[in-house]
Amino acid sequence: MRLHPGCSEALHTAITSGIPTHVCSVGWSSTLIAATLEQHVRGEQPAVHANEVQVDDDGTGTGQIARYQLLLVLSNTAITDYLHRRVEGGPDKAAVLERLRTETPAAPLVYLGDSPTDIPPLLAADVGLVFGEQPTLRHVLSLAGVCVRPLASIAEGMPTHARENSPILYCTNSW
């Protein structure tokens, strides 16, 4: 798996600057993402929120998404919490973002995305950045009435809506 040019440097800079940094993916396994980041990002690694493929007894991937459970027993009441929640679409990515918001309520959340599954967290973030020229993503955003402005325009201020009920996202072509 190859990273976009500038990605490893941007992640390293964010992490060493003390910015909590996370990677969230629908299409790649957490193991593959972590291994790739270990090869390309120096020092501390970002947290990864992604699916894991179920493996059979021979160590072969089954194609199914693994789900791990942690069973807690408190006062004879069983409570099940998933250690590894599935990330299967945009709503799951937005749920990850909202969990991060509760962990660091004072910090602004910036989300960088390049696919239609990124639309819910892009819109939920304090600053949503659309990465690259992704025609499908841009088309869906246009149909939804979402304004996408160049990142340089953020210097003019950070309005959250171009007009009433029309969110603003920013676009960048590189890390």
Secondary structure, 3 states (H helix, E strand, C coil): CCCCCCHHHHHHHHHHCCCCCEEEEEEEEHHHHHHHHHHHCCCCCCEEEEECEEECCCCCEEEEECCCEEEEEECCEEEEEECCCCCCCHHHHHHHHHHHHHHCCCCCCEEEECCHHHHHHHHHCCEEEEECCCHHHHHHHHHCCCEEEEHHHHHHCCCCEEECCEEEEEEECCC
